């Protein structure tokens, strides 16, 4: 019976990991995909604009 107690934790962790992957894959896309993509694009644009804007007093 030692082999059963040795195999249970990896099997349980594998089952939870598979469930996590399935949840992640199912949550991709769907009705909110365009809204999520737009939010990410806006955040990237803001970050790039802030990075390119020279700060007052800088010698760049």
SULZI-V598428 format. One record per residue. N is the residue number from 1. RES is the residue in one letter. PHI is phi as a letter, one per 30 degrees, with the letter a starting at -180 (none if undefined). D_LAST is the distance of its C-alpha to the last C-alpha in Angstrom with 2 decimals. Layout:
N | RES | PHI | D_LAST
N | RES | PHI | D_LAST
//
This chain:
1 | X | none | 70.07
2 | X | d | 67.30
3 | X | d | 65.73
4 | X | d | 65.48
5 | X | d | 63.65
6 | X | d | 61.34
7 | X | d | 60.51
8 | X | d | 60.10
9 | X | e | 56.61
10 | X | d | 54.95
11 | X | d | 56.79
12 | X | d | 55.76
13 | X | d | 52.09
14 | X | d | 52.27
15 | X | d | 53.82
16 | X | d | 51.12
17 | X | d | 48.38
18 | X | d | 50.05
19 | X | d | 50.30
20 | X | d | 46.60
21 | X | d | 45.70
22 | X | d | 48.16
23 | X | d | 46.74
24 | X | d | 43.16
25 | X | d | 44.34
26 | X | d | 46.47
27 | X | d | 43.70
28 | X | d | 41.47
29 | X | i | 41.81
30 | X | i | 44.46
31 | X | d | 44.39
32 | X | c | 41.06
33 | X | e | 39.11
34 | X | d | 37.63
35 | X | d | 36.67
36 | X | d | 35.05
37 | X | d | 33.16
38 | X | d | 31.92
39 | X | d | 30.76
40 | X | d | 28.84
41 | X | d | 27.27
42 | X | d | 26.23
43 | X | d | 24.69
44 | X | d | 22.71
45 | X | d | 21.53
46 | X | d | 20.46
47 | X | d | 18.57
48 | X | d | 16.75
49 | X | d | 16.02
50 | X | d | 14.69
51 | X | d | 12.44
52 | X | d | 11.00
53 | X | d | 10.77
54 | X | d | 7.54
55 | X | d | 8.90
56 | X | d | 10.06
57 | X | i | 9.08
58 | X | d | 5.64
59 | X | c | 3.78
60 | X | d | 0.00
//
